[in-house]
Amino acid sequence: MRSMKNSAFSLLKSLLLCLALCSTPVAPAGAATTTVHSLDQVRGATKSTEGRAVFDQQMNGAPQPDGFGTHLPDGFTKEWLAAQLAPGQDIKRLTLAGAKPWPQQPNKFVAVVCLARSVKQAASELKGVTSSCAGFNDPDHDVWFGVFGRDAGGSPKLVARTEAAVDVPVRWNDTDLEVPQSVGSDASGGNSASGMPESWLRFDLAPYQLHAGDPAFGVRVGWSEGYSGGGASYEALYLFQIDGAKLRVVFAQPMMFTKDLAGDWHKDGTRDHEVSEGSNVLAVLARTSDGFHDLRLRERRGKWSRTFRWSAPEQRYIVVK
């Protein structure tokens, strides 16, 4: 009997120890964590440009950049863009329309329209602001993108557009970065975490020369979390490639996260803050497959990296195993 009791006690101890260890959060491979002793030290502990920009906007009231070009170029109007990119949709759902010159393509423009899921949502969202494509549900908006040139008379002319609202999710199945809670909670049964963006943030017009004479453009998207003491922001990158009159998503990967968790209080009224972050950079490589350059996604200040190669059957980039 004593032997059975001892065995049961040992098993209980093992289970409790396992629960304690298994429930302890493990930082992602690409995460760097720093503890500072007051809120005013958080910005200095944040190393990534994106993370500092988020802090400045949320804590210092820095103005939000016009990332989608809502101050439209000559010849563009919100109503005209919506009709061109999202034909047949109710204009009353429109919450954002933007266009920007494309540096890699002279006399061309990248453009976006963002529509709330309902007229009521659009009206509520635009109270006090002129445009928005940010939400807190998955997803809150239908978003279309396009590329425009100009005709002989100088008027805008549609070159290519997404055939429908973008529906390609971002996946965290092969990344060094932390997963947003709203996305990670959807992963079950061994499936990789994936989700559509909460917010569509800005164009990324770095020179993504994926195919000879045929550049792609990027779009940054995001997720955010609020805690009783702190918060977190996450970003991912979409790349869009022109294919005739169609605009396709060919790449969608997480790019950064920054998190601030408040800790112990001090006698002077300040409070510890644990700052964790990770960020990646994307490089276009010399090697090609079916005419498309390989891509290398690597940790900004670390050793993690992944190579992505063009898949002709899938018409997108996939990770090289």
Buried (B, 14 or more C-beta within 10 A) or exposed (E): EEEEEEEEEEEEEEEEEEEEEEEEEEEBEBBBEBBBBEBEBBBEBBBBEBBBBBBBBBBEEEEEEEBBBBEBBEBBEBEEBBBBBBEEBEBEBBBBBBBBEBEBBEEBBBBBBBBBBEBEBBEEBBEEEEBBBBBEEBBBBBBBBBBBBBEEEEEBBBBBBBEEBBEBBBBBEBBBBBBBEBBEEBBEEEEEBBBBBBBBBBBBBBEBEBBEEBBBBBBBBBBBBEEEEBBBBBBBBBBBBBEEEEBBBBBBBBBBBBBBBBBEEEEEEBBBBBBBBBBBBBEBEEEBEEEBBBBBBBBBEBEBEBBBBBBEEEEBBEBEE
